[in-house]
Amino acid sequence: MGNKENGKNNGKDKDGRSNKSTREEKREEQEKRQEKEEHKDERIEATGQITLDENDRHNKIHLITIIGEIEGHDNLSSSSKTTKYEHILPQLAAIEDSREIDGVLILLNTMGGDVEAGLAIAEMIASLSKPTVSLVLGGSHSIGVPIAVSTDYSYIVPTGTMVIHPVRLTGMVIGVQQTFDYFRQIQNRITGFVCEHCKISKSRIEELMMETGVLTKDVGTILVGQEAVDEGILCEVGGIKDAVSRLHDMIDKRKTAKTK
């Protein structure tokens, strides 16, 4: 009698491979996917970063989160949510050097923090050759303002806030002229950077910083959503959908320009 076709083709699939081999390949593929997901989870937990690469446009977007307090040279308490600049700066350098990464998305929900560290992060982002977009979520206060405006395009959610205030030194009375001068230099560096990377004027941002009728027992201004856009600090009110879509468009435009 001839060989019977029983639908399994003698234990082989249509490409001639054994069903056992096919099952093993599927299992290995599933294990690789699971391992990749676990690696992503570990990266998010450890550094708040992840690469978005499962989109239809085949672009690779590196996501960086600036959350909590921006930590400088001194370690904050273990109970504080912090963004460590010594983690962010090397990653930004690696992004600039990478052939794989097409663009960078910055998510901000920060109370501010160390001025020098915040400015260093802002300067690094501003100097990237890759397209960059920022999105302010809960808030981007104090030194978070320069970081928010350091990208090529910026968004803020409708309920997002930005607190504009002068440089502070908590708990210390400034009694030496040199200290006043030093603080003035720091303030000028911050306002100079912000004005260079958005549409607000120096006189207007200084006016917002010195406002006395908004913050109780303090000076400064709270801007909510559209107000930050109206002042010329950020580009547009929007959410994650808008930020990702804008970044994809910028990446595609850059790729098209390169092929010409």
Secondary structure, DSSP 8 states (H G I E B T S, - for coil): ------SSTTTB-TTS-BHHHHHHHHHHHHHHHHHHHHHHHHHHHHHSEEEE--STT---EEEEEEEEEEE-SS---TTS-EEEHHHHHHHHHHHHH-SS--EEEEEEEEEEE-HHHHHHHHHHHHT-SS-EEEEEEEEE-TTHHHHHHSSSEEEE-TT-EEEE-----TT-----HHHHHHHHHHHHHHHHHHHHHSS--HHHHHHHHT--SSSTTS--EEEETHHHHHTTSSSEE--HHHHHHHHHHHHHHHHHHHH-
